[in-house]
Amino acid sequence: MREIAVADAATPLPAVEVARLEALRRLSMGAAHALNNAFTTVVGEASFLREERKADPAVVEACDAILRELDRCAKLTRALLARRSPPQAGRGEVDLVRLVRDLAPLLRETLGRQKELAVDLPDDLVLVKGEAEALELIALLLVQHGAEVAPGSAKLRLGVYPESAVARLELEIEADGLAEQAASDFLDLGLAGGAVARNQLAALADLAQRHGGRCEARRAGPCHLVAFVALPILG
C-alpha cells in the first residue's frame, strides 16, 4: 500500500496565484452564464421545431437527440453556477454522504463518455470536521486523477465507508490494462505524468493532511485499483 508522505504536500499558494485563480473563477462563471442563456434559447427553438414538425419522424428524432445533448450541457453549466461563490473560511460539520451525492452529477459530466461513475453511499450521515469546499475538492481530485490513471474505458465507483474512527472517501477503478505498479504510481509524485498530475497529487495530500487524514492506494485485483482518503469521523 502506498501513502503520500507529508513532505510531498503542496505549499500555500502565493498571493498572485490566488488572485489569478479568482480571476479565472470569475471568467468561468461569466462563460457559464452565457452558455446557460444560449442553451435555454436553443432548447426553446428545438422544442418549437419538434412540435411544428411532429409529423416528420426524422425531424422528431433529430430534435430529440439535440435536446438530450443540450440537457446534459445545461446540467453541467447549472452545476458550475451553483458553485459560483468563492470558498469561505472556517470549519464546521460536513456530511460526506451528502457531499458526494450532490457532487456526483457534475463529476459524471466532466469525466467523458469512456468513464462510468457510480456512487456507493450509506443511508446514515457520515460527519467529518472541515471546510466543505476543501472536502469537495478532495473528492474532485480523487476522481479526476483516477480517471487519468485508467487507460481508455473504465468503471469508477466513489463511495463513503465509515469505520470505527475514520471514514474512507474511496475510489475504486476497474479497467483492463492497469499497470502492475498502478497503485504505487497513483500516489507517486515522481511518476505523475506532467505538472498538472503532480499538482493534483500534492494538493490531495495537503488537503487530506489539513483535515487530519491520509491518502493511500492499493491493487484489489488484476483490473482493480482502490485509492482512498481516510478522514477522522466526528464524535
N, C-alpha and C positions, 0 to 999 in steps of 0.2 A: 504494500500500500504506500502510495506517495503522498506526502504532505508538503505544502509550501512552507518554507521556513519564514519566520518573522522578518528576517533580514532581507527577504525578497520583496517585501511590501513596498507600495508606492509612497513617495514622499509628497507632502502637501503641494498643491499647485501654486505657482507664483501668481501675483495679483493680475498681471497682464493676461495670463492664460484663463483665469476665472472670468475676466472681462470679455475675452474673446468667445468663450463658451456661452456666456449670457447673451452676447450679440447674436451668435448663431442660433440660440434657442428662440430669440425673438423673430429672427428671419424665418425660421422653420414654422413658427406659429402663424406668421403672416401668409406664408405659402399654403399652409393647411387651410386657412380661412378662404383663400382664393379658390383652392381646389374644391372645397366643400360647396361653395356657391356655384361653381361650374358644374359639379356633379348634380346638384339639385335642378339646375336648368335642363341639363341633358336628359335626366330621368323623366322630367315632365314632358319633354318633347317626344322621347321614345315611347312613353306611355300613351300619349295622344296619337302617335302614328300607329301604334298597335291597335288601338280602338277603332281608328278610321279605316284600317286595312285588315280587320279581323277576319274577313272572308278569304284572305290570301294566306295559306298555311306557311309559305316561305317567309313572308314578311313577319308573321307572328313568331315564327321560330327565331328569326334573326333578332327581333326586338327582345325576346325573352333572354337570349344569350347576352345581348348588350346590357340589359337590366341586371342580370346576375353579376356580371363583372363590375358594373357601376356600384352595386350594393356592397361588394367586397371593398372597393376603394373608399366608398363613403364611410364604412365602418372604421376603416383604418384612420382616416382623417379625423373622425369624431373622437377616436381613442386618443389621438395626439392632442386634440384640442382640450380634452378632459384633463390633460397633464400640462396645461399652459402656465400654471403658477410656478414660480421659482421655488426651489427647496426651502423649507422653513427650518429654522434652528430649533433644537430642543428634542427631547426624547420622551416617549410615552409607551403605552402598551400597544403592541401591534399583533393582530391575529394573522398568522402566516397562511391559514386556510383561506380567509377572505382575500388576502393579498394575491395569492396565486390564482384563485378563481376569477378575480377581476382582471388580472393581467393576461390570462391565457388567450383571450380573443385577439389581443394585439400581437402577442408572440406568434400565433398561428399565421397571421397575415404577413409577418416580416420574415418568416423562415423560407419561403419559396415553396414551389409545388413539389419538390422532391423530398421534402421533410414533413413527416406527420408528427403532430404533437398531441399527446393525451395527458390528462391530469389524473392523479390518484390522491384523493383528499379524504381525511376523516370527517365524521359528522360533527365532532365537538370542536370548540375553539382550541387553538394552539397559540398561546400568548408568549411573546418574547418582548424584551425591552429594547427599544431602539428608535431610529428615525425611519418613518415609513418610506420616504423617498430613497434612503440608502438601502433598505432591505429590498425594495423593489428593484433597485439597480443590481443587487446581488443576484436576484433571480434572472434578470435580463442577461447579465454577463455569463452566468452559468449556461443558459440555454444557447445563447449566440455562439459561445466558444465551442460548446458541444456540437452544434450544427456544422461548424467549420472543421472539426476533427473528423466527423463522419464522412467517408467518401461517397459521393453520389447520393442515392436514395437512402433514407434511414427513418427508423421509427424512434421517436423520443418520448419519454414519459417523465413528467415533472410531478413529484409528489412531496407531501409533508408527512413525516413519520415521527411522532412523539415517542420518546423513551423516558427513562426514569428522571434524568436531569437535563437532557438536551432534546432538541428537535432537529431532525435531519431534513434540510431542504435538498432533495435528491433528484438528480437527473440520470435516468437510465437510457443508454443509447444502444439500439440494436441495428447493426448494419453489417453487410457482407464486406469482407476486405479490411476489417480493422487490423491494424498492425499489431504484432505481438507485444511491442513496447508501448501500445497506445495509452495505457493507464499512466505510465511514468511520463510520457510525452505530454499528456493532457495538462499537467501542472508544472511542467519544467520550463522556466523562463528562458533557459539557454536554448531549448529546442523549439520554442514557439516560432511559428512562421511569420516573420515580419514584425514591424514596430507595433502595429495595431494589436496583434495577438499578445505580444509581450505586455503591452499596457493593460489589456483586458485582464490578464492573469495577475499582474501586480495590483491592479485596483481591486480585484476579487479578494486577494489575500489581505489587503489593507482593510477593506470593509469588514471582512469576517473578524479580523483581529480587533477592530474597534468595537465590535459587538460581543467580544469575549468568546469568539468561535474559532473554527479552524476549517481548512479545506483539505479534502482527501479524494483519491481516486483509486479504483481497483478494477481488474477484469473480473467479469462474472460468467465467463464462458468465451468460446472462440469468436463469437459475433456480438458479445455484450460487454459494455463498459458502464461502470457506475461511478459517478462523481457527485460529491455532496458537500454542503457546508453545514457543519454542526453548530447550533446556536443554543445558548442556555435558555431553559424554559423558566418563565416567571412562576413564583410560588414554590 
